[in-house]
Amino acid sequence: MSGKEQDNAHGEAAQADAENQMKPAVKKRSLNSQIANGAAWMIAFKMADRSIGLISTLVLARMLAPEDFGLISMSMVLVAAMQLLVSFGFEVHLIQNPDAGRDQFDTAWTFTVLFATLCGLVLAALAPFAADFYREPRLEMVVYALAFGFALDGFSNVGTVAFRREMRFDREFKFLLGKRLSSLVVTIPLALYLQNYWALVIGQLASTALSVALSYYMSTYRPRFSMKAKLELFHTSKWLIANNLLGFLSGRATPFLLARLTSAQWVGTYSIAAEIATMPSNELVAPINRAAFPGYAKAAHDLPTLRDTFLKVIASISMVAIPAGVGVCIVADLLVPSALGWQWLDAIPLIQVLAVYGVIRALQTNIPYVYLALGQPRRSTIIMSIQVVIFLGVSYPAIVHWGAMGAAWASLGTAIAMIPVNQGMVAHCLGLSATQFCRPLVRPLLASAVMAGAVLAVKSQLVLRHVTLDYVLALLLCAAVGALVYVVTAYVLWRLWSRPGGAERHAFGQLENLLGKIGVRVNLVR
């Protein structure tokens, strides 16, 4: 071989080595980009979803009484219990397993149909006993109606799972938004006409029927009855079933105990307070988690990439969840009169406590997806078991002595107690140090503290009459001040930290592009 040929060979080898070294980085950037794109679609859906939900809640809260919402909350305890029997986690397996095909999809759909139908029948049989237990005769007919909807929902097309598996979140966006709109267009007109809890019941039934139809319209997949993959699916779902059971005990224990120990009014008040308090933080986080899981599954065999992706996701979550929760906490006294009405004033202290709980929970909710991606759902079961034991141990005496407020403090106390447990296990799993996990939280916490101080200073200067309009204007003013102060403070802190890459750089880059489109030329990230 001539010297020139040797030089060419060495050059080609060096180029190949360089390309091989770049592959992990390219793969990592590609995966993070897919997750970021998916999160953007899912956040867009959640913004639309919660806007629709907020409009629906506010309108319905003014037309219906807390007692109506409490009645539905009582019935949903039974519905949630039945959902445990059909929540096998098949969707998780179909996303995680790259080899899942028609046999797995058809078997998952078949089991869902069979168990949903069976559980609908069981739910209907329990209706009279539920009415006797809660000492609420109206509950019987409500449960009958919801039992039918439960069975119907089991026939939804399993093919829509492929939207997430293939990270086609634009399709997922259209599908989920269509489901949400179907509920709105039915429930509010019914509430205007009926003026009672049946508007909520019939609206939910109509929404379920339209959602099932939409699943077959959006996906070309046509499931067939099959049991070919039954052993494979059940082998991977046993821990997920346990997690669902524990999640039910943790999530439904509060309305169950409040319904038994207090009244329908307090159940309704707590339900609305919890929804309002956790809506901004958790509902913004849910789409990030939804987009992150398929990405985690793709990176499960590359621990450094998985660790890097997880930290970027936590940074994104903290950037939206912390200011959202803090903001709701400090404006709750303005939010309730202006949004819900004067009859809901008892919800103010509940919202303030539950907003803090919502922030802590939001920062922890992404961790189980790491375990699922790694094929280690047992870790989530251990975490949930500890959480349920703590919560049940403190919630019952707290509700007996302090009612709904005791339930709120029990939730917050449990969340705080679980922080070292959650962080210790995920740190061991991913090889994370405490510093690595906490670093993404520092700037959002500092910026949120500055925001809270600014909003409280504005509130201290306000003199409000007992008029709804005054509270609406005050709420809008405080929200605008809070948002502006948070963004400016977060940007200043990011610059002081030498402009690190990650969620903040992406967010400020998007802001720069947005401002450029409206003719404002600024250099934010360079």
Secondary structure, DSSP 8 states (H G I E B T S, - for coil): --HHHHHHHHHHHHHHHHHHHHHHHHHHHHHHHHHHHHHHHHHHHHHHHHHHHHHHHHHHHHHS-HHHHHHHHHHHHHHHHHHTTT---HHHHHHH-TT--HHHHHHHHHHHHHHHHHHHHHHHHHHHHHHHHHT-TTHHHHHHHHHHHHHHHTTS-GGGHHHHHTT-HHHHHHHHHHHHHHHHHHHHHHHHHH-STHHHHHHHHHHHHHHHHHHHHH---------TTHHHHHHHHHHHHHHHHHHHHHHHHHHHHHHHHS-HHHHHHHHHHHHHHHHHHHHHHHHHHHHHHHHHHHTTT-HHHHHHHHHHHHHHHHHHHHHHHHHHHHHHHHHIIIII-GGGTTHHHHHHHHHHHHHHHHHHTTHHHHHHHTT-HHHHHHHHHHHHHHHHHHHHHHHHHHHHHHHHHHHHHHHHHHHHHHHHHHHHHHT--HHHHHHHHHHHHHHHHHHHHHHHHHHHT----S-HHHHHHHHHHHHHHHHHHHHHHHHHHHHHTT--SSHHHHHHHHHHHHHHHTT----S--
